[in-house]
Amino acid sequence: MNTIRPERRQGPSLVRGSLVPDSTHDQRLLDRRGPADWVHMDPWRVLRIQAEFVEGFGALAELPPAVTVFGSARTKPDSGEYDMGVRLGRGLAEAGYAVITGGGPGCMEAANKGALEAGGVSVGLGIELPHEQSMNPYVDLGVEFRYFFVRKTMFVKYSSGFITLPGGFGTLDELFEALTLVQTRKVTSFPVVLMGTRFWGPMVSWIKDTLLAEGKISPPDVELIRCTDDVEEAIRIIVEADRLRSETETVERESVEQTVADAQ
């Protein structure tokens, strides 16, 4: 009788059985307990973090324009949310975008599946977790990360925007980090779209009725979020933002060229 052994991906490595450690690289990096040997260990961790950045940049540098799709890993394949994810992935691929997800099951799998079936580029950026979550079978290009912050950098750097399907804590973390980056203009012309008005409606209302009403955010911040049930509308939002960004970049380049010509 075959025994199913525990396994875990650690960056590019796969370990099984007794070699699976009790904690993840992120846990060990952030743990302040124990003796002071962390003073000597953390500088060496920087090299591993650097290597993850280099590997991620190298793997993703030649992607076509891409959109990151977030959503719950717990979404069932027979649900309406999964179907929406498949249609979204397909529509993005048909519009010429690579589809980037966290590489896991549920909504992530759905978006990767739609992209793959439409002949698009399907990307998964996985993460080492205490309970192994394997890369879904619809990923063309998969990259496994040890550290969340490295993975998050890749999501933002190689995306033209985020589309967020219903999800839990991880999805909310990714959503609000994206909104913070846009609000503080760390990234510009970067649309954030929420798919599922029934699911996201109460949160959007709280943002307006509490955060905005109590002065915790400004009126323009509310406009950073677009919420819809229409896959085609979500894709139009991304395409329009790309068009406006391209036009702005063209105007700025022509202005610089004219300034240089006038100076000569």
ZIWO-V528457 format. One record per pair of residues at least 4 apart in sequence whose C-alpha atoms are under 8 Angstrom apart, sorted by sequence separation. I is the first residue (numbers start at 1). J is the second residue. If there is no record, write none. Layout:
<<I;J> <I;J>>
This chain:
<<9;13> <10;14> <15;19> <16;20> <23;27> <24;28> <25;29> <26;30> <27;31> <36;40> <37;41> <38;42> <39;43> <40;44> <41;45> <42;46> <43;47> <44;48> <45;49> <46;50> <47;51> <48;52> <49;53> <50;54> <51;55> <52;56> <53;57> <54;58> <55;59> <56;60> <57;61> <75;79> <78;82> <79;83> <80;84> <81;85> <82;86> <83;87> <84;88> <85;89> <86;90> <87;91> <88;92> <89;93> <90;94> <91;95> <92;96> <93;97> <104;108> <105;109> <106;110> <107;111> <108;112> <109;113> <110;114> <111;115> <112;116> <113;117> <114;118> <115;119> <116;120> <128;132> <129;133> <135;139> <147;151> <148;152> <149;153> <150;154> <151;155> <152;156> <153;157> <154;158> <155;159> <167;171> <168;172> <169;173> <170;174> <171;175> <172;176> <173;177> <174;178> <175;179> <176;180> <177;181> <178;182> <179;183> <180;184> <181;185> <182;186> <196;200> <197;201> <198;202> <200;204> <201;205> <202;206> <203;207> <204;208> <205;209> <206;210> <207;211> <208;212> <209;213> <210;214> <211;215> <212;216> <217;221> <218;222> <219;223> <220;224> <221;225> <230;234> <231;235> <232;236> <233;237> <234;238> <235;239> <236;240> <237;241> <238;242> <239;243> <240;244> <241;245> <242;246> <243;247> <244;248> <245;249> <246;250> <247;251> <248;252> <249;253> <250;254> <251;255> <252;256> <253;257> <254;258> <255;259> <256;260> <257;261> <258;262> <259;263> <260;264> <9;14> <10;15> <15;20> <23;28> <77;82> <78;83> <92;97> <93;98> <103;108> <104;109> <105;110> <115;120> <116;121> <145;150> <156;161> <166;171> <167;172> <181;186> <182;187> <195;200> <196;201> <206;211> <207;212> <208;213> <211;216> <212;217> <217;222> <228;233> <8;14> <9;15> <32;38> <75;81> <76;82> <77;83> <92;98> <93;99> <102;108> <103;109> <115;121> <116;122> <145;151> <181;187> <182;188> <194;200> <211;217> <212;218> <228;234> <7;14> <8;15> <75;82> <92;99> <101;108> <115;122> <135;142> <164;171> <212;219> <7;15> <8;16> <101;109> <182;190> <7;16> <103;112> <113;122> <126;135> <6;16> <7;17> <89;99> <101;111> <112;122> <212;222> <5;16> <6;17> <101;112> <112;123> <124;135> <164;175> <5;17> <8;20> <99;111> <100;112> <112;124> <7;20> <29;42> <99;112> <179;192> <6;20> <178;192> <208;222> <124;139> <207;222> <29;45> <99;115> <122;138> <123;139> <124;140> <126;142> <128;144> <162;178> <98;115> <122;139> <123;140> <124;141> <125;142> <126;143> <127;144> <128;145> <175;192> <122;140> <123;141> <124;142> <125;143> <126;144> <127;145> <128;146> <121;140> <122;141> <123;142> <124;143> <125;144> <126;145> <127;146> <128;147> <103;123> <104;124> <121;141> <125;145> <127;147> <89;110> <90;111> <93;114> <99;120> <103;124> <127;148> <85;107> <89;111> <93;115> <98;120> <99;121> <100;122> <101;123> <102;124> <103;125> <104;126> <116;138> <152;174> <156;178> <85;108> <88;111> <89;112> <90;113> <91;114> <92;115> <97;120> <98;121> <99;122> <100;123> <101;124> <102;125> <103;126> <116;139> <82;106> <86;110> <87;111> <89;113> <90;114> <91;115> <94;118> <96;120> <97;121> <98;122> <99;123> <100;124> <101;125> <102;126> <116;140> <127;151> <67;92> <82;107> <85;110> <86;111> <89;114> <90;115> <93;118> <98;123> <100;125> <102;127> <113;138> <126;151> <81;107> <84;110> <85;111> <86;112> <88;114> <89;115> <90;116> <93;119> <94;120> <112;138> <113;139> <125;151> <201;227> <83;110> <86;113> <87;114> <90;117> <93;120> <109;136> <112;139> <200;227> <82;110> <86;114> <90;118> <93;121> <105;133> <109;137> <162;190> <164;192> <77;106> <85;114> <86;115> <104;133> <105;134> <109;138> <161;190> <162;191> <163;192> <164;193> <165;194> <166;195> <67;97> <69;99> <75;105> <76;106> <90;120> <104;134> <105;135> <160;190> <161;191> <162;192> <163;193> <164;194> <165;195> <166;196> <197;227> <65;96> <66;97> <67;98> <68;99> <69;100> <70;101> <73;104> <74;105> <75;106> <103;134> <104;135> <105;136> <160;191> <161;192> <162;193> <163;194> <164;195> <165;196> <194;225> <196;227> <197;228> <64;96> <65;97> <66;98> <67;99> <68;100> <69;101> <70;102> <73;105> <74;106> <75;107> <103;135> <104;136> <163;195> <192;224> <193;225> <194;226> <195;227> <196;228> <197;229> <64;97> <65;98> <66;99> <67;100> <68;101> <73;106> <74;107> <77;110> <103;136> <166;199> <191;224> <192;225> <193;226> <194;227> <195;228> <196;229> <64;98> <66;100> <72;106> <73;107> <166;200> <191;225> <192;226> <193;227> <194;228> <195;229> <63;98> <71;106> <72;107> <73;108> <191;226> <193;228> <195;230> <71;107> <72;108> <103;139> <195;231> <70;107> <71;108> <70;108> <183;221> <69;108> <103;142> <195;234> <11;52> <183;224> <193;234> <69;111> <182;224> <193;237> <179;224> <179;225> <191;237> <191;238> <191;241> <190;241> <189;241> <189;242> <100;155> <189;244> <189;245> <107;165> <100;159> <163;234> <161;238> <160;238> <85;165> <160;242> <59;143> <81;165> <81;166> <56;143> <68;155> <67;158> <68;159> <66;158> <67;159> <68;160> <70;162> <52;145> <65;158> <66;159> <67;160> <68;161> <69;162> <70;163> <71;164> <72;165> <52;146> <65;159> <66;160> <67;161> <68;162> <69;163> <70;164> <71;165> <72;166> <73;167> <63;158> <65;160> <66;161> <67;162> <68;163> <69;164> <70;165> <71;166> <72;167> <67;163> <69;165> <71;167> <72;168> <53;150> <57;154> <61;158> <70;167> <71;168> <49;147> <52;150> <56;154> <60;158> <72;170> <72;171> <71;171> <49;150> <70;171> <25;128> <24;128> <70;174> <24;129> <24;130> <23;130> <22;130> <11;127> <11;128> <10;128> <9;128> <8;128> <26;146> <8;129> <25;146> <26;147> <8;130> <24;146> <25;147> <26;148> <8;131> <9;132> <8;132> <7;132> <12;143> <11;143> <12;144> <11;144> <12;145> <10;144> <11;145> <9;144> <10;145> <11;146> <10;146> <91;231> <95;235> <91;232> <88;231> <92;235> <87;231> <91;235> <84;231> <88;235>>
